[in-house]
Amino acid sequence: MPTPAVEQAVQARLVLSTRRSALLRVTLRYRADDPLAVRMLFPAEYSLDATGTEEQKGGAEVTWVFARQLLAAGLAGPAGIGDVHVRPALGPQTMVELRAAEGVALLRFDTADLRYFLRLSFLAVPEGEEHQHLDADRALAELLG
């Protein structure tokens, strides 16, 4: 039986300064076999790694993985304590801040796009039922690699 997955391409604005931003396409991804996480995939040219690896130069996407609950909480109020922070912004927008050793990226999304993605993810795996989709043996094998 295939694993339910949700994938949605959305537009985001990468905030470069108080007056400049760049429009980019971001892919949001959720997989039922990793029920606690969401993924944001960015085009390689938006990597925070100034040197850029050969893989990134060849067009590989940059992926950030964080808790689905963080994204949901950030739509209602400021959320996040580590590398990823999500908070409502003025109007129908949500800010996502990604922190890495190389720098900080601030992105602005339409809140409706994020809500739609979360709604689809909750249809795939309802909130509170994530534990029923966890495969602890597979997760441990991947971790120990």
C-alpha positions as a Markdown table, in Angstrom:
| # | Residue | x | y | z |
|---|---|---|---|---|
| 1 | Met | 0.0 | 0.0 | 0.0 |
| 2 | Pro | 1.5 | 3.4 | -1.0 |
| 3 | Thr | 2.3 | 5.8 | 1.7 |
| 4 | Pro | 0.0 | 8.9 | 1.7 |
| 5 | Ala | 2.0 | 12.0 | 0.8 |
| 6 | Val | 1.1 | 15.7 | 0.3 |
| 7 | Glu | 3.1 | 18.0 | -2.0 |
| 8 | Gln | 2.2 | 21.6 | -2.8 |
| 9 | Ala | 4.2 | 24.2 | -4.7 |
| 10 | Val | 3.7 | 27.7 | -3.3 |
| 11 | Gln | 5.1 | 31.2 | -3.9 |
| 12 | Ala | 7.2 | 32.8 | -1.1 |
| 13 | Arg | 9.0 | 36.1 | -0.8 |
| 14 | Leu | 12.6 | 35.9 | 0.4 |
| 15 | Val | 13.1 | 39.1 | 2.3 |
| 16 | Leu | 16.4 | 40.6 | 1.3 |
| 17 | Ser | 16.1 | 44.0 | 3.1 |
| 18 | Thr | 13.3 | 46.4 | 4.2 |
| 19 | Arg | 12.7 | 47.4 | 0.6 |
| 20 | Arg | 13.8 | 44.3 | -1.4 |
| 21 | Ser | 12.5 | 40.8 | -1.7 |
| 22 | Ala | 12.8 | 38.0 | -4.3 |
| 23 | Leu | 9.9 | 35.8 | -5.4 |
| 24 | Leu | 10.7 | 32.1 | -5.3 |
| 25 | Arg | 8.9 | 28.8 | -5.6 |
| 26 | Val | 8.9 | 26.6 | -2.5 |
| 27 | Thr | 7.7 | 23.0 | -2.4 |
| 28 | Leu | 5.9 | 21.9 | 0.8 |
| 29 | Arg | 6.0 | 18.2 | 1.4 |
| 30 | Tyr | 4.5 | 15.8 | 4.0 |
| 31 | Arg | 4.8 | 12.1 | 4.1 |
| 32 | Ala | 2.7 | 9.8 | 6.3 |
| 33 | Asp | 5.7 | 7.5 | 6.9 |
| 34 | Asp | 7.3 | 10.5 | 8.6 |
| 35 | Pro | 4.2 | 11.9 | 10.3 |
| 36 | Leu | 5.7 | 14.4 | 12.7 |
| 37 | Ala | 7.7 | 16.4 | 10.0 |
| 38 | Val | 7.1 | 18.7 | 7.1 |
| 39 | Arg | 9.6 | 19.6 | 4.5 |
| 40 | Met | 10.3 | 22.9 | 2.7 |
| 41 | Leu | 12.3 | 22.5 | -0.5 |
| 42 | Phe | 14.0 | 25.5 | -2.0 |
| 43 | Pro | 15.8 | 25.9 | -5.4 |
| 44 | Ala | 19.5 | 25.4 | -5.0 |
| 45 | Glu | 20.4 | 29.0 | -5.9 |
| 46 | Tyr | 18.8 | 30.1 | -2.6 |
| 47 | Ser | 21.1 | 28.0 | -0.4 |
| 48 | Leu | 22.6 | 29.8 | 2.6 |
| 49 | Asp | 25.9 | 28.0 | 1.9 |
| 50 | Ala | 28.0 | 30.7 | 0.2 |
| 51 | Thr | 30.4 | 28.2 | -1.3 |
| 52 | Gly | 27.7 | 26.0 | -2.7 |
| 53 | Thr | 28.4 | 22.3 | -3.1 |
| 54 | Glu | 28.7 | 20.7 | -6.5 |
| 55 | Glu | 25.4 | 19.0 | -5.9 |
| 56 | Gln | 23.7 | 22.4 | -5.3 |
| 57 | Lys | 25.4 | 23.9 | -8.3 |
| 58 | Gly | 24.0 | 21.0 | -10.3 |
| 59 | Gly | 20.5 | 21.9 | -9.4 |
| 60 | Ala | 19.7 | 19.9 | -6.2 |
| 61 | Glu | 17.1 | 21.5 | -4.0 |
| 62 | Val | 17.8 | 22.6 | -0.4 |
| 63 | Thr | 15.5 | 20.9 | 2.1 |
| 64 | Trp | 14.6 | 22.1 | 5.6 |
| 65 | Val | 12.8 | 19.6 | 7.8 |
| 66 | Phe | 10.9 | 20.6 | 10.9 |
| 67 | Ala | 7.8 | 19.7 | 13.0 |
| 68 | Arg | 4.4 | 19.8 | 11.5 |
| 69 | Gln | 3.1 | 21.1 | 14.8 |
| 70 | Leu | 5.6 | 24.0 | 14.6 |
| 71 | Leu | 4.1 | 25.1 | 11.3 |
| 72 | Ala | 0.5 | 24.8 | 12.7 |
| 73 | Ala | 1.4 | 26.7 | 15.9 |
| 74 | Gly | 3.2 | 29.5 | 14.0 |
| 75 | Leu | 0.0 | 30.3 | 12.1 |
| 76 | Ala | -1.7 | 31.4 | 15.3 |
| 77 | Gly | 1.3 | 33.0 | 17.1 |
| 78 | Pro | 5.1 | 33.1 | 17.3 |
| 79 | Ala | 6.5 | 29.5 | 17.5 |
| 80 | Gly | 10.0 | 28.0 | 17.3 |
| 81 | Ile | 13.0 | 27.8 | 19.6 |
| 82 | Gly | 15.7 | 26.4 | 17.3 |
| 83 | Asp | 16.7 | 26.9 | 13.7 |
| 84 | Val | 13.1 | 27.4 | 12.5 |
| 85 | His | 10.7 | 30.1 | 13.7 |
| 86 | Val | 7.2 | 30.7 | 12.3 |
| 87 | Arg | 4.9 | 33.7 | 13.1 |
| 88 | Pro | 1.9 | 35.5 | 11.8 |
| 89 | Ala | 2.7 | 38.8 | 9.9 |
| 90 | Leu | 0.6 | 41.8 | 8.9 |
| 91 | Gly | -2.3 | 40.9 | 6.7 |
| 92 | Pro | -2.9 | 37.3 | 5.5 |
| 93 | Gln | 0.8 | 36.4 | 5.7 |
| 94 | Thr | 3.1 | 34.2 | 7.7 |
| 95 | Met | 6.8 | 34.6 | 8.2 |
| 96 | Val | 9.2 | 31.7 | 8.4 |
| 97 | Glu | 12.7 | 32.3 | 9.6 |
| 98 | Leu | 15.4 | 29.7 | 8.9 |
| 99 | Arg | 18.7 | 30.0 | 10.8 |
| 100 | Ala | 21.9 | 28.3 | 9.9 |
| 101 | Ala | 25.6 | 28.8 | 10.6 |
| 102 | Glu | 25.8 | 30.5 | 7.2 |
| 103 | Gly | 23.1 | 33.1 | 7.9 |
| 104 | Val | 19.4 | 33.7 | 8.3 |
| 105 | Ala | 16.7 | 33.5 | 5.7 |
| 106 | Leu | 13.4 | 35.3 | 6.2 |
| 107 | Leu | 10.5 | 34.2 | 4.0 |
| 108 | Arg | 7.0 | 35.5 | 3.7 |
| 109 | Phe | 4.2 | 33.1 | 2.7 |
| 110 | Asp | 0.5 | 33.6 | 2.1 |
| 111 | Thr | -1.2 | 32.1 | 5.2 |
| 112 | Ala | -3.9 | 30.5 | 3.1 |
| 113 | Asp | -1.3 | 28.4 | 1.2 |
| 114 | Leu | 0.1 | 27.1 | 4.5 |
| 115 | Arg | -3.3 | 26.4 | 5.9 |
| 116 | Tyr | -4.3 | 24.5 | 2.8 |
| 117 | Phe | -1.1 | 22.4 | 3.0 |
| 118 | Leu | -1.7 | 21.6 | 6.7 |
| 119 | Arg | -5.3 | 20.7 | 6.0 |
| 120 | Leu | -4.2 | 18.2 | 3.4 |
| 121 | Ser | -1.5 | 16.8 | 5.8 |
| 122 | Phe | -4.1 | 16.3 | 8.5 |
| 123 | Leu | -6.3 | 14.4 | 6.0 |
| 124 | Ala | -3.4 | 12.1 | 5.4 |
| 125 | Val | -2.6 | 11.7 | 9.1 |
| 126 | Pro | -5.0 | 13.3 | 11.6 |
| 127 | Glu | -3.5 | 15.3 | 14.4 |
| 128 | Gly | -3.0 | 13.1 | 17.4 |
| 129 | Glu | -2.7 | 9.9 | 15.3 |
| 130 | Glu | 0.9 | 10.3 | 14.2 |
| 131 | His | 2.1 | 7.6 | 16.5 |
| 132 | Gln | 0.0 | 5.0 | 14.5 |
| 133 | His | 2.2 | 5.8 | 11.5 |
| 134 | Leu | 5.6 | 5.7 | 13.1 |
| 135 | Asp | 7.9 | 2.9 | 12.2 |
| 136 | Ala | 10.5 | 3.0 | 15.0 |
| 137 | Asp | 12.6 | 0.2 | 13.6 |
| 138 | Arg | 12.9 | 1.9 | 10.2 |
| 139 | Ala | 13.6 | 5.3 | 11.8 |
| 140 | Leu | 16.3 | 3.8 | 14.0 |
| 141 | Ala | 17.9 | 2.1 | 11.0 |
| 142 | Glu | 17.9 | 5.4 | 9.1 |
| 143 | Leu | 19.4 | 7.2 | 12.0 |
| 144 | Leu | 22.2 | 4.7 | 12.4 |
| 145 | Gly | 22.6 | 4.4 | 8.7 |
